[in-house]
Amino acid sequence: MARYSIRKLGCEYVVLAGDQSILRFTSRRKAAKLVADVAELLSVQSALQPGRELDPDQSDVKDAKFLDGEGRFP
């Protein structure tokens, strides 16, 4: 699992996963909220047991559809 950090770069705050830049924010508070949300989602995901059946009301995740049909945004 990647280690998340926030680094100030000029007048922006950059969220890093390891050494990879993920997102830029103008507010340190928003960057910190994102890191906290990601940590929570990852902990919930790791708590799910493999082989456990999902709720029957949930549908499978489908591939994204793009507007121009070429697998990219126009």
PyRosetta script that sets phi, psi and omega in degrees:
from pyrosetta import init, pose_from_sequence

init()
pose = pose_from_sequence("MARYSIRKLGCEYVVLAGDQSILRFTSRRKAAKLVADVAELLSVQSALQPGRELDPDQSDVKDAKFLDGEGRFP")
pose.set_psi(1, 138.5)
pose.set_omega(1, -178.2)
pose.set_phi(2, -72.9)
pose.set_psi(2, 151.3)
pose.set_omega(2, 175.3)
pose.set_phi(3, -96.4)
pose.set_psi(3, 126.5)
pose.set_omega(3, -177.4)
pose.set_phi(4, -95.6)
pose.set_psi(4, 141.1)
pose.set_omega(4, 177.5)
pose.set_phi(5, -147.7)
pose.set_psi(5, 165.4)
pose.set_omega(5, 179.3)
pose.set_phi(6, -123.4)
pose.set_psi(6, 130.3)
pose.set_omega(6, -179.6)
pose.set_phi(7, -128.1)
pose.set_psi(7, 136.5)
pose.set_omega(7, 177.4)
pose.set_phi(8, -82.7)
pose.set_psi(8, 129.1)
pose.set_omega(8, -180.0)
pose.set_phi(9, -132.0)
pose.set_psi(9, 101.4)
pose.set_omega(9, -175.0)
pose.set_phi(10, 68.4)
pose.set_psi(10, -124.5)
pose.set_omega(10, 178.7)
pose.set_phi(11, -101.7)
pose.set_psi(11, 12.9)
pose.set_omega(11, -179.3)
pose.set_phi(12, -118.2)
pose.set_psi(12, 161.3)
pose.set_omega(12, 174.5)
pose.set_phi(13, -112.8)
pose.set_psi(13, 127.7)
pose.set_omega(13, -176.6)
pose.set_phi(14, -107.7)
pose.set_psi(14, 128.1)
pose.set_omega(14, 175.1)
pose.set_phi(15, -88.8)
pose.set_psi(15, 126.5)
pose.set_omega(15, -178.5)
pose.set_phi(16, -115.3)
pose.set_psi(16, 140.7)
pose.set_omega(16, 170.4)
pose.set_phi(17, -113.3)
pose.set_psi(17, 103.0)
pose.set_omega(17, -170.2)
pose.set_phi(18, 68.9)
pose.set_psi(18, -121.1)
pose.set_omega(18, 176.8)
pose.set_phi(19, -103.3)
pose.set_psi(19, 2.4)
pose.set_omega(19, -176.7)
pose.set_phi(20, -90.8)
pose.set_psi(20, 126.0)
pose.set_omega(20, 176.1)
pose.set_phi(21, -74.9)
pose.set_psi(21, 127.8)
pose.set_omega(21, -176.5)
pose.set_phi(22, -103.2)
pose.set_psi(22, -59.6)
pose.set_omega(22, -177.8)
pose.set_phi(23, -142.7)
pose.set_psi(23, 158.2)
pose.set_omega(23, 175.2)
pose.set_phi(24, -118.0)
pose.set_psi(24, 140.4)
pose.set_omega(24, 179.0)
pose.set_phi(25, -130.8)
pose.set_psi(25, 154.8)
pose.set_omega(25, 173.5)
pose.set_phi(26, -89.8)
pose.set_psi(26, -11.9)
pose.set_omega(26, -177.8)
pose.set_phi(27, -121.6)
pose.set_psi(27, 129.1)
pose.set_omega(27, 176.7)
pose.set_phi(28, -64.9)
pose.set_psi(28, -33.8)
pose.set_omega(28, -179.9)
pose.set_phi(29, -62.4)
pose.set_psi(29, -42.6)
pose.set_omega(29, 178.9)
pose.set_phi(30, -67.5)
pose.set_psi(30, -38.5)
pose.set_omega(30, 178.0)
pose.set_phi(31, -64.0)
pose.set_psi(31, -42.4)
pose.set_omega(31, 179.2)
pose.set_phi(32, -65.6)
pose.set_psi(32, -37.2)
pose.set_omega(32, 177.8)
pose.set_phi(33, -63.8)
pose.set_psi(33, -41.7)
pose.set_omega(33, 178.0)
pose.set_phi(34, -61.0)
pose.set_psi(34, -45.8)
pose.set_omega(34, -179.6)
pose.set_phi(35, -61.8)
pose.set_psi(35, -41.0)
pose.set_omega(35, 178.4)
pose.set_phi(36, -65.7)
pose.set_psi(36, -41.1)
pose.set_omega(36, 178.8)
pose.set_phi(37, -64.5)
pose.set_psi(37, -42.1)
pose.set_omega(37, 179.4)
pose.set_phi(38, -63.9)
pose.set_psi(38, -43.8)
pose.set_omega(38, 179.5)
pose.set_phi(39, -61.1)
pose.set_psi(39, -40.4)
pose.set_omega(39, 178.8)
pose.set_phi(40, -65.3)
pose.set_psi(40, -45.2)
pose.set_omega(40, 179.6)
pose.set_phi(41, -63.0)
pose.set_psi(41, -40.3)
pose.set_omega(41, 179.1)
pose.set_phi(42, -67.1)
pose.set_psi(42, -35.5)
pose.set_omega(42, 178.6)
pose.set_phi(43, -69.1)
pose.set_psi(43, -37.2)
pose.set_omega(43, 176.8)
pose.set_phi(44, -66.5)
pose.set_psi(44, -42.0)
pose.set_omega(44, -179.3)
pose.set_phi(45, -64.7)
pose.set_psi(45, -41.4)
pose.set_omega(45, -179.4)
pose.set_phi(46, -71.2)
pose.set_psi(46, -22.9)
pose.set_omega(46, 178.5)
pose.set_phi(47, -74.0)
pose.set_psi(47, -24.6)
pose.set_omega(47, 178.3)
pose.set_phi(48, -67.4)
pose.set_psi(48, 134.5)
pose.set_omega(48, -179.4)
pose.set_phi(49, -85.2)
pose.set_psi(49, 135.4)
pose.set_omega(49, 175.4)
pose.set_phi(50, -64.2)
pose.set_psi(50, 140.9)
pose.set_omega(50, -179.9)
pose.set_phi(51, 89.4)
pose.set_psi(51, -6.8)
pose.set_omega(51, 177.8)
pose.set_phi(52, -77.8)
pose.set_psi(52, 133.6)
pose.set_omega(52, -178.1)
pose.set_phi(53, -74.0)
pose.set_psi(53, 142.4)
pose.set_omega(53, 177.2)
pose.set_phi(54, -80.3)
pose.set_psi(54, 165.7)
pose.set_omega(54, 176.2)
pose.set_phi(55, -57.7)
pose.set_psi(55, 131.9)
pose.set_omega(55, -178.4)
pose.set_phi(56, -62.9)
pose.set_psi(56, -18.9)
pose.set_omega(56, 177.9)
pose.set_phi(57, -78.5)
pose.set_psi(57, -13.8)
pose.set_omega(57, 179.4)
pose.set_phi(58, -85.8)
pose.set_psi(58, 137.4)
pose.set_omega(58, 177.2)
pose.set_phi(59, -97.0)
pose.set_psi(59, 162.5)
pose.set_omega(59, 177.9)
pose.set_phi(60, -67.7)
pose.set_psi(60, 152.4)
pose.set_omega(60, 176.7)
pose.set_phi(61, -74.2)
pose.set_psi(61, 131.7)
pose.set_omega(61, -178.5)
pose.set_phi(62, -107.6)
pose.set_psi(62, 156.5)
pose.set_omega(62, 177.2)
pose.set_phi(63, -63.9)
pose.set_psi(63, 148.2)
pose.set_omega(63, 180.0)
pose.set_phi(64, -68.9)
pose.set_psi(64, 145.3)
pose.set_omega(64, 175.5)
pose.set_phi(65, -107.9)
pose.set_psi(65, 134.6)
pose.set_omega(65, -178.6)
pose.set_phi(66, -105.1)
pose.set_psi(66, 151.9)
pose.set_omega(66, -173.9)
pose.set_phi(67, -63.6)
pose.set_psi(67, -35.5)
pose.set_omega(67, -176.1)
pose.set_phi(68, -96.6)
pose.set_psi(68, 0.9)
pose.set_omega(68, 175.7)
pose.set_phi(69, 74.6)
pose.set_psi(69, 5.6)
pose.set_omega(69, -178.1)
pose.set_phi(70, -106.5)
pose.set_psi(70, 13.7)
pose.set_omega(70, 177.9)
pose.set_phi(71, 77.6)
pose.set_psi(71, 23.9)
pose.set_omega(71, 177.7)
pose.set_phi(72, -152.1)
pose.set_psi(72, 164.1)
pose.set_omega(72, 177.1)
pose.set_phi(73, -80.0)
pose.set_psi(73, 144.3)
pose.set_omega(73, -180.0)
pose.set_phi(74, -69.6)
pose.dump_pdb("model.pdb")
